[in-house]
Amino acid sequence: ADDLVSASHDLSEGGLGQTLAELAIHAGKGLDVDLSEVHADLFTALFSESASRIVVATGHGAELVKRAEALGIPVTKLGSTNASGVIAVRGADVAVELSVAELEAAWSKTLPEAFGHAVGANAVVE
């Protein structure tokens, strides 16, 4: 399928937690994430930065897994999107829920508060 990947994001800046937040914010979706198969504590799983990992959103999970495995690329299903407006992350013994709207507000006002004149995350008004 030509539309195999809907969105993707590397984990090199901010790790999985930052990646999930940005994907949810840009898609306007909630996420249901299960990290119980990830062999790390929740903090390490969410914030370990790695240039060799990406999160991919797809409506064709079986086909994506088939192609990745054919190329020897390891794949782990982390979860799914939903319309809840909440990112729900479950680990082996921990669960966290965060509002996408609250995350977006915090994410979008970081630079304006730091510099007093910035607009958004990547633009500055003088």
N, C-alpha and C positions, 0 to 999 in steps of 0.2 A: 504494500500500500504506500502510495506517495505521501500520504498524510500520517505516516507511522508515528512521528513524534509531534506532539502538540506544543511542548515547551521543554526546555532543558536549562540546567544551571550547574556550573561547577561548584565544588566545595572549597575552593582555594582561599576565599575571603569570608571568614565568619563561620565556616563549617556548615554542617547539615541544618542546624537551627536557623541560621541566617538565610540559607537557601530556601528552606520551607516557608519562612516568613515572607520572603520576597516573592516567591512563586504564588503564594496565597493572596498577597496584596495585589499583585498585577492581574491575577485571574479573577479576583473578587469572589473567591471560593473559600470554603472551609476545608480542612484536611483531617482525615482520620489516619493516624500514623502508628504503626506497631513496630517497635524496635526490640521486641523480645528475642528476635533471631540475631540481633547484632551482638557480637561477643565483646562488649565493652560496657562500662558503667554509663549511666545516662548522660552525665556531663561530658565525658569523652566522646560518646556517640554523637552528641549534638554540636559540640564546639571544636572538635579536632579538624584542623584545616588540612586538606589534601588536594593536590593538583591532579591526582589520578582518578578521582571519583566524580561522578555527575549524577544528578537526579533528573529523570526523564518522565514527563507526563505523556501518557498515550491512551488512546481509546482502543488500542489493539495489543493488549498485553501478551497474549499467547504468541502472536507473530513476532513481537519485539524479543521475547525470551528465546524463541526458536532461532532467530537471526543472530542474536548475541552469542548463544551457546555454540552455534555453528562456527563462529569466529573465535571461540575460546574466551569470550568475555564473560566474567562472572556477573550474575544478575541477582538482586535480592528485591522482592516486592516489599515496599515499605508501607503502602497504604493506598488510599483513594481520596478523591475530591468529593465534596458534598456542598449543599447550599446552606449549611448551618451558620456560617460566618465565624466559626471557631476552629482553631487548630488544636486537635486533641492528640496528645502523644502518650503512648503507653510503653513502658519498659517492662523488664521482668518483674519488678516490684514497686514501680512508681507510675503515677499518671499525672499529666499536666494538661490543663486546658487554658488557652489564651484567645482572647477576642482578636479577630483579624482587624477590626476597625481600630481598636486600641493600639495594636502593633503598628498599623499604618500611621496613626497620629504621632506616635513616638518616633518612628522611622523618618517621617517627612519633616519633623521640626528640629531634628538634631543639628543640622548646619545653621538654620536661621537663629537658633538660640546661641550657638557657639560664636557666630560672627555678626549677628545683629542685622545683616542685610542680605543674607542668602535666601534664595527661593528654591525649594525642592532640594533634592539630594545632589544634583549635578549642575545647577545653574546659579549664577550670582548676578544680582542687579546692583549697579553702581549709581 
